[in-house]
């Protein structure tokens, strides 16, 4: 056997092994992509669950505020709707630009407290409110 044919045979064998390794790598990548796609779908589902939950809480809040409005003789006499002594304004949504009401302050203080104690990712609570369009 000549040197050239021995070299070509060795090179062909190495390429064949390399192709096999690439096939295994590609199969692993496909499996990883399938797992990631499943995780993304699961996360989207959880996000939708929380959106639905939040929409339900908003509906409950609006119902309770209307009941308090009726009992107090109108929305302008409802203590929960009284304007707060805060400089912040509603950053987005249908009430954008309005001054905070006392009920908003209760909500925002809870977020701020969670940011300080249990959820450091919410430490900048006002950025959270603005970026995630909480009042939309």
Rosetta constraint file for C-alpha pairs under 8 A:
AtomPair CA 1 CA 5 HARMONIC 6.57 0.50
AtomPair CA 1 CA 6 HARMONIC 6.61 0.50
AtomPair CA 2 CA 6 HARMONIC 6.24 0.50
AtomPair CA 3 CA 7 HARMONIC 6.04 0.50
AtomPair CA 4 CA 8 HARMONIC 6.09 0.50
AtomPair CA 5 CA 9 HARMONIC 6.04 0.50
AtomPair CA 6 CA 10 HARMONIC 6.18 0.50
AtomPair CA 7 CA 11 HARMONIC 6.03 0.50
AtomPair CA 8 CA 12 HARMONIC 5.97 0.50
AtomPair CA 9 CA 13 HARMONIC 6.13 0.50
AtomPair CA 10 CA 14 HARMONIC 6.18 0.50
AtomPair CA 11 CA 15 HARMONIC 6.15 0.50
AtomPair CA 12 CA 16 HARMONIC 6.06 0.50
AtomPair CA 13 CA 17 HARMONIC 6.26 0.50
AtomPair CA 14 CA 18 HARMONIC 6.08 0.50
AtomPair CA 15 CA 19 HARMONIC 6.06 0.50
AtomPair CA 16 CA 20 HARMONIC 6.31 0.50
AtomPair CA 17 CA 21 HARMONIC 6.23 0.50
AtomPair CA 18 CA 22 HARMONIC 6.19 0.50
AtomPair CA 19 CA 23 HARMONIC 6.15 0.50
AtomPair CA 20 CA 24 HARMONIC 6.38 0.50
AtomPair CA 21 CA 25 HARMONIC 6.17 0.50
AtomPair CA 22 CA 26 HARMONIC 5.97 0.50
AtomPair CA 23 CA 27 HARMONIC 6.12 0.50
AtomPair CA 24 CA 28 HARMONIC 6.18 0.50
AtomPair CA 25 CA 29 HARMONIC 6.18 0.50
AtomPair CA 26 CA 30 HARMONIC 6.12 0.50
AtomPair CA 27 CA 31 HARMONIC 6.25 0.50
AtomPair CA 28 CA 32 HARMONIC 6.11 0.50
AtomPair CA 29 CA 33 HARMONIC 6.03 0.50
AtomPair CA 30 CA 34 HARMONIC 6.17 0.50
AtomPair CA 31 CA 35 HARMONIC 6.25 0.50
AtomPair CA 32 CA 36 HARMONIC 6.11 0.50
AtomPair CA 33 CA 37 HARMONIC 6.02 0.50
AtomPair CA 34 CA 38 HARMONIC 6.26 0.50
AtomPair CA 35 CA 39 HARMONIC 6.25 0.50
AtomPair CA 36 CA 40 HARMONIC 6.11 0.50
AtomPair CA 37 CA 41 HARMONIC 6.27 0.50
AtomPair CA 38 CA 42 HARMONIC 6.22 0.50
AtomPair CA 39 CA 43 HARMONIC 6.15 0.50
AtomPair CA 40 CA 44 HARMONIC 6.12 0.50
AtomPair CA 41 CA 45 HARMONIC 6.17 0.50
AtomPair CA 42 CA 46 HARMONIC 6.30 0.50
AtomPair CA 43 CA 47 HARMONIC 6.14 0.50
AtomPair CA 44 CA 48 HARMONIC 6.19 0.50
AtomPair CA 45 CA 49 HARMONIC 6.19 0.50
AtomPair CA 46 CA 50 HARMONIC 6.27 0.50
AtomPair CA 47 CA 51 HARMONIC 6.12 0.50
AtomPair CA 48 CA 52 HARMONIC 6.09 0.50
AtomPair CA 49 CA 53 HARMONIC 6.11 0.50
AtomPair CA 50 CA 54 HARMONIC 5.96 0.50
AtomPair CA 51 CA 55 HARMONIC 6.10 0.50
AtomPair CA 52 CA 56 HARMONIC 6.22 0.50
AtomPair CA 53 CA 57 HARMONIC 6.26 0.50
AtomPair CA 54 CA 58 HARMONIC 6.14 0.50
AtomPair CA 55 CA 59 HARMONIC 6.24 0.50
AtomPair CA 56 CA 60 HARMONIC 6.19 0.50
AtomPair CA 57 CA 61 HARMONIC 6.06 0.50
AtomPair CA 58 CA 62 HARMONIC 6.12 0.50
AtomPair CA 59 CA 63 HARMONIC 6.16 0.50
AtomPair CA 60 CA 64 HARMONIC 6.18 0.50
AtomPair CA 61 CA 65 HARMONIC 6.05 0.50
AtomPair CA 62 CA 66 HARMONIC 6.17 0.50
AtomPair CA 63 CA 67 HARMONIC 6.35 0.50
AtomPair CA 64 CA 68 HARMONIC 6.23 0.50
AtomPair CA 65 CA 69 HARMONIC 6.01 0.50
AtomPair CA 65 CA 80 HARMONIC 7.82 0.50
AtomPair CA 66 CA 70 HARMONIC 6.22 0.50
AtomPair CA 66 CA 75 HARMONIC 7.78 0.50
AtomPair CA 67 CA 71 HARMONIC 6.30 0.50
AtomPair CA 68 CA 72 HARMONIC 5.97 0.50
AtomPair CA 68 CA 78 HARMONIC 6.45 0.50
AtomPair CA 69 CA 73 HARMONIC 6.05 0.50
AtomPair CA 69 CA 74 HARMONIC 4.68 0.50
AtomPair CA 69 CA 75 HARMONIC 4.73 0.50
AtomPair CA 69 CA 76 HARMONIC 7.90 0.50
AtomPair CA 69 CA 77 HARMONIC 7.20 0.50
AtomPair CA 69 CA 78 HARMONIC 5.47 0.50
AtomPair CA 70 CA 74 HARMONIC 5.73 0.50
AtomPair CA 70 CA 75 HARMONIC 7.72 0.50
AtomPair CA 72 CA 77 HARMONIC 5.76 0.50
AtomPair CA 72 CA 78 HARMONIC 5.65 0.50
AtomPair CA 73 CA 77 HARMONIC 6.36 0.50
AtomPair CA 73 CA 78 HARMONIC 7.75 0.50
AtomPair CA 74 CA 78 HARMONIC 6.61 0.50
AtomPair CA 75 CA 81 HARMONIC 6.86 0.50
AtomPair CA 76 CA 81 HARMONIC 7.11 0.50
AtomPair CA 76 CA 82 HARMONIC 7.33 0.50
AtomPair CA 77 CA 81 HARMONIC 7.83 0.50
AtomPair CA 77 CA 82 HARMONIC 7.67 0.50
AtomPair CA 78 CA 82 HARMONIC 6.65 0.50
AtomPair CA 79 CA 102 HARMONIC 7.67 0.50
AtomPair CA 80 CA 101 HARMONIC 6.99 0.50
AtomPair CA 80 CA 102 HARMONIC 5.53 0.50
AtomPair CA 80 CA 103 HARMONIC 5.26 0.50
AtomPair CA 81 CA 101 HARMONIC 5.31 0.50
AtomPair CA 81 CA 102 HARMONIC 6.15 0.50
AtomPair CA 81 CA 103 HARMONIC 6.52 0.50
AtomPair CA 82 CA 101 HARMONIC 5.44 0.50
AtomPair CA 82 CA 102 HARMONIC 5.85 0.50
AtomPair CA 83 CA 99 HARMONIC 6.59 0.50
AtomPair CA 83 CA 100 HARMONIC 5.96 0.50
AtomPair CA 83 CA 101 HARMONIC 4.28 0.50
AtomPair CA 83 CA 102 HARMONIC 5.94 0.50
AtomPair CA 84 CA 99 HARMONIC 7.37 0.50
AtomPair CA 84 CA 100 HARMONIC 5.68 0.50
AtomPair CA 84 CA 101 HARMONIC 5.04 0.50
AtomPair CA 84 CA 102 HARMONIC 5.03 0.50
AtomPair CA 84 CA 105 HARMONIC 7.23 0.50
AtomPair CA 86 CA 99 HARMONIC 7.65 0.50
AtomPair CA 86 CA 100 HARMONIC 6.76 0.50
AtomPair CA 87 CA 99 HARMONIC 7.59 0.50
AtomPair CA 88 CA 99 HARMONIC 6.71 0.50
AtomPair CA 88 CA 100 HARMONIC 6.62 0.50
AtomPair CA 89 CA 96 HARMONIC 7.34 0.50
AtomPair CA 89 CA 97 HARMONIC 5.29 0.50
AtomPair CA 89 CA 98 HARMONIC 5.51 0.50
AtomPair CA 89 CA 99 HARMONIC 4.71 0.50
AtomPair CA 89 CA 100 HARMONIC 5.74 0.50
AtomPair CA 90 CA 95 HARMONIC 6.27 0.50
AtomPair CA 90 CA 96 HARMONIC 4.86 0.50
AtomPair CA 90 CA 97 HARMONIC 5.13 0.50
AtomPair CA 90 CA 98 HARMONIC 5.51 0.50
AtomPair CA 90 CA 99 HARMONIC 6.36 0.50
AtomPair CA 90 CA 100 HARMONIC 6.31 0.50
AtomPair CA 90 CA 135 HARMONIC 7.26 0.50
AtomPair CA 91 CA 96 HARMONIC 5.33 0.50
AtomPair CA 91 CA 97 HARMONIC 6.23 0.50
AtomPair CA 91 CA 129 HARMONIC 7.89 0.50
AtomPair CA 91 CA 130 HARMONIC 6.07 0.50
AtomPair CA 91 CA 133 HARMONIC 7.77 0.50
AtomPair CA 91 CA 135 HARMONIC 7.47 0.50
AtomPair CA 92 CA 96 HARMONIC 4.49 0.50
AtomPair CA 92 CA 97 HARMONIC 7.42 0.50
AtomPair CA 92 CA 130 HARMONIC 7.22 0.50
AtomPair CA 92 CA 133 HARMONIC 6.19 0.50
AtomPair CA 92 CA 134 HARMONIC 7.75 0.50
AtomPair CA 92 CA 135 HARMONIC 5.82 0.50
AtomPair CA 92 CA 136 HARMONIC 6.06 0.50
AtomPair CA 93 CA 133 HARMONIC 7.29 0.50
AtomPair CA 93 CA 135 HARMONIC 5.15 0.50
AtomPair CA 93 CA 136 HARMONIC 3.85 0.50
AtomPair CA 94 CA 135 HARMONIC 7.69 0.50
AtomPair CA 94 CA 136 HARMONIC 6.67 0.50
AtomPair CA 95 CA 135 HARMONIC 7.67 0.50
AtomPair CA 100 CA 104 HARMONIC 5.85 0.50
AtomPair CA 100 CA 105 HARMONIC 6.75 0.50
AtomPair CA 101 CA 105 HARMONIC 6.55 0.50
AtomPair CA 102 CA 106 HARMONIC 6.44 0.50
AtomPair CA 103 CA 107 HARMONIC 6.47 0.50
AtomPair CA 104 CA 108 HARMONIC 6.12 0.50
AtomPair CA 105 CA 109 HARMONIC 5.88 0.50
AtomPair CA 106 CA 110 HARMONIC 6.34 0.50
AtomPair CA 107 CA 111 HARMONIC 6.58 0.50
AtomPair CA 108 CA 112 HARMONIC 6.16 0.50
AtomPair CA 108 CA 125 HARMONIC 7.65 0.50
AtomPair CA 109 CA 113 HARMONIC 6.01 0.50
AtomPair CA 110 CA 114 HARMONIC 6.20 0.50
AtomPair CA 111 CA 115 HARMONIC 6.20 0.50
AtomPair CA 111 CA 122 HARMONIC 7.34 0.50
AtomPair CA 111 CA 125 HARMONIC 6.34 0.50
AtomPair CA 112 CA 116 HARMONIC 6.31 0.50
AtomPair CA 112 CA 122 HARMONIC 7.26 0.50
AtomPair CA 112 CA 123 HARMONIC 6.68 0.50
AtomPair CA 112 CA 124 HARMONIC 7.68 0.50
AtomPair CA 112 CA 125 HARMONIC 5.50 0.50
AtomPair CA 113 CA 117 HARMONIC 6.15 0.50
AtomPair CA 114 CA 118 HARMONIC 5.22 0.50
AtomPair CA 114 CA 119 HARMONIC 5.51 0.50
AtomPair CA 114 CA 120 HARMONIC 7.73 0.50
AtomPair CA 114 CA 122 HARMONIC 7.23 0.50
AtomPair CA 114 CA 123 HARMONIC 7.90 0.50
AtomPair CA 115 CA 119 HARMONIC 4.69 0.50
AtomPair CA 115 CA 120 HARMONIC 4.92 0.50
AtomPair CA 115 CA 121 HARMONIC 6.64 0.50
AtomPair CA 115 CA 122 HARMONIC 4.44 0.50
AtomPair CA 115 CA 123 HARMONIC 4.16 0.50
AtomPair CA 115 CA 124 HARMONIC 7.30 0.50
AtomPair CA 115 CA 125 HARMONIC 6.85 0.50
AtomPair CA 116 CA 120 HARMONIC 6.28 0.50
AtomPair CA 116 CA 122 HARMONIC 7.85 0.50
AtomPair CA 116 CA 123 HARMONIC 5.85 0.50
AtomPair CA 119 CA 123 HARMONIC 7.18 0.50
AtomPair CA 122 CA 128 HARMONIC 6.53 0.50
AtomPair CA 124 CA 128 HARMONIC 6.51 0.50
AtomPair CA 125 CA 129 HARMONIC 6.25 0.50
AtomPair CA 126 CA 130 HARMONIC 6.21 0.50
AtomPair CA 127 CA 131 HARMONIC 5.78 0.50
AtomPair CA 128 CA 132 HARMONIC 5.80 0.50
AtomPair CA 128 CA 134 HARMONIC 7.96 0.50
AtomPair CA 129 CA 133 HARMONIC 5.83 0.50
AtomPair CA 129 CA 134 HARMONIC 5.13 0.50
AtomPair CA 129 CA 135 HARMONIC 7.58 0.50
AtomPair CA 130 CA 134 HARMONIC 6.82 0.50
